[in-house]
Amino acid sequence: MSEPASISSGIAERYATAIFEISKESKSLPKLEANLTDLASALADSPELRDLISSPVVSRADQGAAIAAIGKKMGLETVLQNGLALMAEKRRLFVLPQLIAQLRGMIAEDKGEVTADVVSATELTKAQADKLAKTLKARVGKDVNINATVDESLIGGLIVKVGSKMIDTSIRSKLASLQNAMKEVG
């Protein structure tokens, strides 16, 4: 992991731990989980929001006011709003994507779940996703949430990441390994 990425993860982890612990204590984890989904969607859909959290030109006060207005409009949990306000005050809003990922991971672990990142050449059907989740549950021993994305360059097959384990059955990787094997022979 590169140094700036690990620094961002460390910052996000500290804020996420505080927000998670307070939410767990106040028994508001389900609401926090819903808030995180909404916030992640807003972040994905709004280039303006991404610019707001990462721009060094926007002042702390403007970032704080904007994130407070967004939090109020979205109906975010008070603890999450307070955490975002503190992050704006300390110029740490740039780690918001990592904060969302950290909090989701903590909530999933608390519920005894694990998330599998699945990349496929075509979109998985509901039946395929359910079968994959069932197979992974048997392997991992926990309930598995599938986070599916599509990458047409895979040609076929899947890339499945659960925690630190990765299973790559894509045709692209098989062709690459075949190409390497042929280079070694020649």
C-alpha positions as a printed NumPy array, in Angstrom:
array([[  0.   ,   0.   ,   0.   ],
       [  1.34 ,   3.408,  -0.835],
       [  2.119,   5.766,   1.981],
       [ -0.583,   8.409,   1.214],
       [ -3.201,   5.652,   0.901],
       [ -2.215,   4.127,   4.242],
       [ -2.276,   7.553,   5.888],
       [ -5.787,   8.153,   4.507],
       [ -6.889,   4.734,   5.732],
       [ -5.488,   5.436,   9.173],
       [ -7.287,   8.766,   9.39 ],
       [-10.539,   7.217,   8.17 ],
       [-10.205,   4.315,  10.593],
       [ -9.928,   6.608,  13.615],
       [-13.029,   8.595,  12.67 ],
       [-14.918,   5.436,  11.689],
       [-14.117,   3.758,  15.009],
       [-15.424,   6.74 ,  16.968],
       [-18.619,   7.028,  14.899],
       [-19.197,   3.261,  15.03 ],
       [-18.72 ,   3.008,  18.795],
       [-21.085,   5.902,  19.52 ],
       [-23.701,   4.524,  17.096],
       [-23.442,   1.063,  18.607],
       [-23.807,   2.482,  22.104],
       [-26.922,   4.416,  21.088],
       [-28.262,   1.362,  19.169],
       [-28.513,   3.283,  15.894],
       [-26.348,   1.054,  13.654],
       [-29.211,   0.169,  11.232],
       [-29.913,   3.88 ,  10.63 ],
       [-26.172,   4.56 ,  10.26 ],
       [-25.925,   1.755,   7.704],
       [-28.765,   3.287,   5.664],
       [-27.083,   6.708,   5.927],
       [-23.828,   5.276,   4.586],
       [-25.607,   3.817,   1.564],
       [-27.217,   7.206,   0.847],
       [-23.94 ,   9.048,   1.35 ],
       [-22.04 ,   6.632,  -0.927],
       [-24.69 ,   7.1  ,  -3.629],
       [-24.484,  10.88 ,  -3.305],
       [-20.707,  10.708,  -3.564],
       [-20.883,   8.48 ,  -6.647],
       [-23.558,  10.595,  -8.364],
       [-22.27 ,  14.083,  -7.59 ],
       [-19.003,  15.37 ,  -9.032],
       [-19.675,  18.605,  -7.116],
       [-19.661,  16.726,  -3.804],
       [-16.433,  14.924,  -4.745],
       [-14.895,  18.301,  -5.624],
       [-16.112,  19.8  ,  -2.341],
       [-14.474,  17.131,  -0.172],
       [-11.184,  17.08 ,  -2.055],
       [-10.614,  20.702,  -3.075],
       [ -7.903,  22.553,  -1.152],
       [ -9.371,  25.823,  -2.471],
       [-12.629,  25.509,  -0.515],
       [-12.213,  26.963,   2.981],
       [-12.813,  24.932,   6.128],
       [-15.827,  27.084,   6.981],
       [-17.365,  26.597,   3.525],
       [-16.703,  22.846,   3.634],
       [-18.244,  22.651,   7.099],
       [-21.325,  24.663,   6.109],
       [-21.822,  22.639,   2.926],
       [-21.405,  19.249,   4.613],
       [-23.73 ,  20.336,   7.444],
       [-26.401,  21.354,   4.912],
       [-25.967,  18.055,   3.051],
       [-26.175,  16.074,   6.291],
       [-29.316,  17.895,   7.372],
       [-30.974,  17.522,   3.947],
       [-30.145,  13.79 ,   3.818],
       [-31.324,  13.244,   7.404],
       [-28.016,  11.762,   8.516],
       [-27.603,  10.476,  12.068],
       [-26.398,  13.153,  14.469],
       [-23.221,  11.229,  15.248],
       [-22.401,  11.013,  11.527],
       [-23.179,  14.704,  11.006],
       [-20.948,  15.598,  13.962],
       [-18.17 ,  13.369,  12.632],
       [-18.365,  14.966,   9.186],
       [-18.362,  18.45 ,  10.752],
       [-15.232,  17.594,  12.732],
       [-13.608,  16.16 ,   9.611],
       [-14.381,  19.417,   7.747],
       [-12.97 ,  21.476,  10.626],
       [ -9.755,  19.417,  10.593],
       [ -9.55 ,  19.361,   6.768],
       [-10.075,  15.599,   6.646],
       [-13.152,  15.326,   4.37 ],
       [-10.948,  13.943,   1.588],
       [-11.032,  10.559,   3.399],
       [-14.844,  10.315,   3.182],
       [-14.817,   7.358,   0.716],
       [-12.451,   5.424,   3.02 ],
       [-14.591,   6.379,   6.048],
       [-17.684,   4.94 ,   4.368],
       [-15.833,   1.719,   3.5  ],
       [-14.412,   1.393,   7.042],
       [-17.812,   1.961,   8.672],
       [-19.505,  -0.526,   6.346],
       [-16.858,  -3.097,   7.208],
       [-17.286,  -2.512,  10.955],
       [-21.069,  -2.793,  10.727],
       [-20.827,  -5.974,   8.641],
       [-18.363,  -7.509,  11.113],
       [-20.671,  -6.587,  13.986],
       [-23.529,  -8.37 ,  12.19 ],
       [-21.351, -11.411,  11.44 ],
       [-21.246, -10.665,   7.721],
       [-18.471, -10.292,   5.205],
       [-18.501,  -8.478,   1.854],
       [-17.279, -10.112,  -1.315],
       [-16.213,  -7.837,  -4.152],
       [-17.142,  -9.64 ,  -7.365],
       [-16.108,  -8.454, -10.814],
       [-17.714, -10.239, -13.757],
       [-17.724,  -9.862, -17.538],
       [-21.525,  -9.537, -17.568],
       [-23.998,  -8.529, -14.892],
       [-24.802, -11.344, -12.464],
       [-28.412, -12.496, -12.331],
       [-30.163, -12.694,  -8.957],
       [-29.904, -16.515,  -9.074],
       [-26.17 , -16.397,  -9.852],
       [-25.506, -13.88 ,  -7.069],
       [-27.503, -15.978,  -4.577],
       [-25.676, -19.171,  -5.579],
       [-22.298, -17.431,  -5.302],
       [-23.226, -16.004,  -1.88 ],
       [-24.301, -19.466,  -0.699],
       [-21.065, -21.054,  -1.957],
       [-18.941, -18.344,  -0.338],
       [-20.88 , -18.641,   2.932],
       [-20.022, -22.346,   3.033],
       [-16.382, -21.484,   2.428],
       [-16.055, -18.474,   4.756],
       [-18.506, -19.458,   7.473],
       [-20.26 , -16.069,   7.578],
       [-23.123, -14.456,   5.698],
       [-21.772, -12.904,   2.501],
       [-22.923,  -9.672,   0.894],
       [-22.081,  -9.495,  -2.807],
       [-20.713,  -6.179,  -4.109],
       [-20.929,  -6.843,  -7.856],
       [-19.35 ,  -4.787, -10.631],
       [-18.984,  -5.416, -14.36 ],
       [-15.734,  -5.301, -16.353],
       [-16.283,  -6.412, -19.939],
       [-12.525,  -6.717, -20.513],
       [-12.556,  -9.932, -18.449],
       [-14.136, -11.683, -21.468],
       [-15.67 , -14.299, -19.124],
       [-15.373, -15.692, -15.615],
       [-15.161, -13.903, -12.267],
       [-12.758, -12.193,  -9.926],
       [-13.875, -12.661,  -6.316],
       [-12.242, -10.871,  -3.379],
       [-13.217, -11.764,   0.18 ],
       [-11.039, -10.015,   2.712],
       [ -7.429, -10.659,   1.703],
       [ -8.265, -13.684,  -0.481],
       [ -8.737, -13.333,  -4.215],
       [ -9.979, -15.925,  -6.691],
       [ -9.44 , -14.999, -10.347],
       [-11.187, -17.305, -12.834],
       [-11.393, -14.711, -15.613],
       [-10.495, -15.657, -19.149],
       [ -8.334, -12.511, -19.357],
       [ -6.039, -13.778, -16.568],
       [ -5.919, -17.278, -18.04 ],
       [ -4.894, -15.848, -21.411],
       [ -2.237, -13.707, -19.717],
       [ -0.774, -16.698, -17.868],
       [ -0.82 , -18.742, -21.085],
       [  0.983, -15.905, -22.862],
       [  3.633, -15.808, -20.097],
       [  4.092, -19.565, -20.306],
       [  4.614, -19.328, -24.069],
       [  7.194, -16.549, -23.618],
       [  9.154, -18.707, -21.165],
       [  9.297, -21.607, -23.636],
       [ 10.456, -19.475, -26.593]])
